[in-house]
Amino acid sequence: MHAIALLPLLALLAAGSDPAVVPEQVTPLFNGTDLSGWKADVPARDKDANAPDSFVVRDGLLVSLGKPPGHLVTTKAYRDYRLEVEYRFPGKGGNCGVLVHASRPRALYEMFPQSIEVQMNSGDAGDFWCIQEDIKVPDMETRRPRKDGEKWGGAEGDARRILNLTDGSEKPLGEWNTMVIEARGRSLTVWVNGDLVNDGFDATADQGRIAIQAEGTEVEFRKVEIGPLPAPAK
């Protein structure tokens, strides 16, 4: 890892001592014009400053080009919020994700920031992946399978994947999906196209930045919007 290339992101995270924002109104995180409010971390640029962009704005859409791999990270940290994302795979299906409670950059495999990933991989939307953080769900033995010798955790070699509740909630490739993530204290609840797909509790983090992945496949986003939590159901 090249410290010089990481300096802008590390400086940004050093500002994380500022209190995390609790949204009071619905606010777009993507303005439809440019990447204001975001910072890209693309490891390929450590060795080649001319490496291509991983994230661009095209025809009013935020586009994760998939390659080179990396992350687009908000400049602000957030807690206790409702995040709504509208996305689609315009071509072939593949991998992507929204990371919440993101903090230390490149904390796993010299790529992934410390966080909890909400998976968008086509066919698996709503899985949790623990990245140097952790979270629990009901029925852990079934939904978080472990191989011999593995433990539940967020480090390399741990059982980091938590299966979603339904793999039938995504729309056909090319159509727009809506993912809603509610971060309430140390719990995370996720819906895809209105279906409850995951609900975790006792997370090891309750605040941090939000990140979008570039992980091999082009994905378009037409909405990335954050707002206050709805009142808890009685």
SULVENJO-V553780 format. One record per residue. N is the residue number from 0. RES is the residue in one small letter. PHI is phi as a letter, one per 30 degrees, with the letter a starting at -180 (NA if undefined). Layout:
n=N res=RES phi=PHI
n=N res=RES phi=PHI
This chain:
n=0 res=m phi=NA
n=1 res=h phi=c
n=2 res=a phi=d
n=3 res=i phi=d
n=4 res=a phi=d
n=5 res=l phi=d
n=6 res=l phi=e
n=7 res=p phi=d
n=8 res=l phi=d
n=9 res=l phi=d
n=10 res=a phi=d
n=11 res=l phi=d
n=12 res=l phi=d
n=13 res=a phi=d
n=14 res=a phi=d
n=15 res=g phi=d
n=16 res=s phi=d
n=17 res=d phi=d
n=18 res=p phi=d
n=19 res=a phi=d
n=20 res=v phi=d
n=21 res=v phi=c
n=22 res=p phi=d
n=23 res=e phi=c
n=24 res=q phi=a
n=25 res=v phi=d
n=26 res=t phi=b
n=27 res=p phi=d
n=28 res=l phi=d
n=29 res=f phi=c
n=30 res=n phi=c
n=31 res=g phi=i
n=32 res=t phi=b
n=33 res=d phi=a
n=34 res=l phi=c
n=35 res=s phi=e
n=36 res=g phi=i
n=37 res=w phi=b
n=38 res=k phi=b
n=39 res=a phi=d
n=40 res=d phi=b
n=41 res=v phi=b
n=42 res=p phi=e
n=43 res=a phi=e
n=44 res=r phi=d
n=45 res=d phi=d
n=46 res=k phi=c
n=47 res=d phi=b
n=48 res=a phi=d
n=49 res=n phi=c
n=50 res=a phi=e
n=51 res=p phi=d
n=52 res=d phi=d
n=53 res=s phi=c
n=54 res=f phi=b
n=55 res=v phi=b
n=56 res=v phi=c
n=57 res=r phi=b
n=58 res=d phi=h
n=59 res=g phi=i
n=60 res=l phi=c
n=61 res=l phi=d
n=62 res=v phi=c
n=63 res=s phi=d
n=64 res=l phi=d
n=65 res=g phi=j
n=66 res=k phi=b
n=67 res=p phi=d
n=68 res=p phi=d
n=69 res=g phi=l
n=70 res=h phi=b
n=71 res=l phi=c
n=72 res=v phi=c
n=73 res=t phi=d
n=74 res=t phi=d
n=75 res=k phi=c
n=76 res=a phi=c
n=77 res=y phi=b
n=78 res=r phi=b
n=79 res=d phi=h
n=80 res=y phi=b
n=81 res=r phi=c
n=82 res=l phi=c
n=83 res=e phi=b
n=84 res=v phi=b
n=85 res=e phi=c
n=86 res=y phi=b
n=87 res=r phi=a
n=88 res=f phi=c
n=89 res=p phi=d
n=90 res=g phi=b
n=91 res=k phi=d
n=92 res=g phi=d
n=93 res=g phi=l
n=94 res=n phi=c
n=95 res=c phi=a
n=96 res=g phi=a
n=97 res=v phi=c
n=98 res=l phi=c
n=99 res=v phi=c
n=100 res=h phi=h
n=101 res=a phi=d
n=102 res=s phi=b
n=103 res=r phi=d
n=104 res=p phi=d
n=105 res=r phi=h
n=106 res=a phi=d
n=107 res=l phi=b
n=108 res=y phi=h
n=109 res=e phi=h
n=110 res=m phi=b
n=111 res=f phi=c
n=112 res=p phi=d
n=113 res=q phi=e
n=114 res=s phi=a
n=115 res=i phi=c
n=116 res=e phi=d
n=117 res=v phi=c
n=118 res=q phi=d
n=119 res=m phi=c
n=120 res=n phi=e
n=121 res=s phi=e
n=122 res=g phi=j
n=123 res=d phi=b
n=124 res=a phi=e
n=125 res=g phi=j
n=126 res=d phi=e
n=127 res=f phi=c
n=128 res=w phi=b
n=129 res=c phi=d
n=130 res=i phi=b
n=131 res=q phi=h
n=132 res=e phi=b
n=133 res=d phi=b
n=134 res=i phi=a
n=135 res=k phi=c
n=136 res=v phi=b
n=137 res=p phi=d
n=138 res=d phi=h
n=139 res=m phi=e
n=140 res=e phi=d
n=141 res=t phi=d
n=142 res=r phi=c
n=143 res=r phi=b
n=144 res=p phi=d
n=145 res=r phi=b
n=146 res=k phi=d
n=147 res=d phi=e
n=148 res=g phi=i
n=149 res=e phi=d
n=150 res=k phi=b
n=151 res=w phi=d
n=152 res=g phi=l
n=153 res=g phi=b
n=154 res=a phi=c
n=155 res=e phi=e
n=156 res=g phi=j
n=157 res=d phi=d
n=158 res=a phi=d
n=159 res=r phi=c
n=160 res=r phi=c
n=161 res=i phi=c
n=162 res=l phi=d
n=163 res=n phi=d
n=164 res=l phi=d
n=165 res=t phi=a
n=166 res=d phi=c
n=167 res=g phi=c
n=168 res=s phi=c
n=169 res=e phi=d
n=170 res=k phi=d
n=171 res=p phi=e
n=172 res=l phi=e
n=173 res=g phi=j
n=174 res=e phi=c
n=175 res=w phi=d
n=176 res=n phi=c
n=177 res=t phi=c
n=178 res=m phi=c
n=179 res=v phi=c
n=180 res=i phi=b
n=181 res=e phi=c
n=182 res=a phi=c
n=183 res=r phi=b
n=184 res=g phi=i
n=185 res=r phi=c
n=186 res=s phi=c
n=187 res=l phi=b
n=188 res=t phi=b
n=189 res=v phi=b
n=190 res=w phi=b
n=191 res=v phi=b
n=192 res=n phi=h
n=193 res=g phi=i
n=194 res=d phi=c
n=195 res=l phi=d
n=196 res=v phi=c
n=197 res=n phi=a
n=198 res=d phi=a
n=199 res=g phi=c
n=200 res=f phi=b
n=201 res=d phi=h
n=202 res=a phi=d
n=203 res=t phi=d
n=204 res=a phi=b
n=205 res=d phi=b
n=206 res=q phi=a
n=207 res=g phi=l
n=208 res=r phi=d
n=209 res=i phi=c
n=210 res=a phi=b
n=211 res=i phi=c
n=212 res=q phi=c
n=213 res=a phi=c
n=214 res=e phi=b
n=215 res=g phi=j
n=216 res=t phi=b
n=217 res=e phi=d
n=218 res=v phi=b
n=219 res=e phi=c
n=220 res=f phi=b
n=221 res=r phi=c
n=222 res=k phi=b
n=223 res=v phi=b
n=224 res=e phi=b
n=225 res=i phi=c
n=226 res=g phi=a
n=227 res=p phi=d
n=228 res=l phi=d
n=229 res=p phi=d
n=230 res=a phi=d
n=231 res=p phi=e
n=232 res=a phi=d
n=233 res=k phi=c
